[in-house]
Amino acid sequence: MSSTRKLKTRTGKPEKKVDPASITGYLLAGMVVYGGLGWLIDKWAGTSDVFTPIGVIFGLAAGLFLTFRLVSVLERQEREALLRKRRALVGIEDPPEQQDPQDPQDPQD
């Protein structure tokens, strides 16, 4: 199950909405999964708690990376929405959408 929902905007582009619990989920799941893998490596290698803390720290770093990536996408979408509102208040139309040159639906034949 995804922590984000994609909604269509008036321009047709998908816009993400975030479940606030997903941030906590990313952090906890990363620490539990990678900490568990570290614990398994400790048991397999016969070491005493060497890889478990490394796994927990790596899981926390991975969770933070995913959280920051998600927040940056949302921040950019909010910035674009504010820009569209400003343009609407001033009366400037949105620029036409740029079409991807690799888009297979592009009628350039």
N, C-alpha and C positions, 0 to 999 in steps of 0.2 A: 504494500500500500504506500502510495507516495505521500510525502509531507507537503507537497504543493499541489494546487489545483490550477489548471490552465483555463482561463476564460478568454473569450474573443472580445477584442475591443472594436470600436467602430471602424477602425482601419483594417480589421481582419487579422491583425497580428495577435498571437496568443499572449496573454498577460498572466503572470504568476501571482497567486495569493498564497500566503504562508500560514500554516498552522503554528501558533506560537510554541506549542509543546515540541515541535520538531527540533528546535535548537537544543533543548535539554536532551531529547532523544539522541541526537547526533553525538553529543558529548558522552552521555552514559553508555550508549551502545558501542562507541569506539573504544572506550576504556575497558568495558566488559569483554568484548570480542578479542581485542589484541592482548589484553591482560590474560585472558584464558589461553590464548595461543602461547604466550610466554610461559604460563604455568605448565602447559603440556610439554613444551620444549625442556623446561627444567626437570620434569619427571622423566622424560625420555633420555636426557643427557646425564642425569644423576647429579645435577648441580643444585645448590640450595639457594633459591630465590635470587637468581641473577637475571634471568630473562623476564620474569613477571613484572618487575618495576619498569623495565625497558618497554615491554608491551603496553603497559598502562600509559606511560608517557607518550609513546607513539600513537596510541589510540586517542588520547586527548588532543594531540597535535592534528591528527586527521579530522577529528570532530570540529576543531576550531577552523581548520581550512575550509571544510564544507559550510560551516556557519558563515564565515566571512564572504565566501563566494555567493551564497544565497542572499545575504544582506546587500552585497554590491549590486546584484541584479535588481533587487527591489528598489534600491536607492536610485538607480538609473531610470527605472520605470516611473517613479514618483517625480523625478526631475523632468522627464519628458511630458508627463501629465500636466505639471505646472506650466511648462512652456506652451503646451497646447491651450491651456486656459488663458494665459496672457495674450496669446495671438487672437483668441476668440474675442477677448475684451477690446483689443485694439482694432480688430476687424481684418486682420491679416489671415489669409487662407493658409492651410497646411500645404507644404511643398508636396508635389506628386511623389508617390512611392517609387524608389529605385528598384528596378527588377534585376534579380540576380542573373549574371550572364550564363551561369551553369544551369539555370532553371529549364527543365525539359518542356515546360508548357509555354516557353517563350516562342512566339511565332515569327522567327527571323529566317525562315527557310526561303 
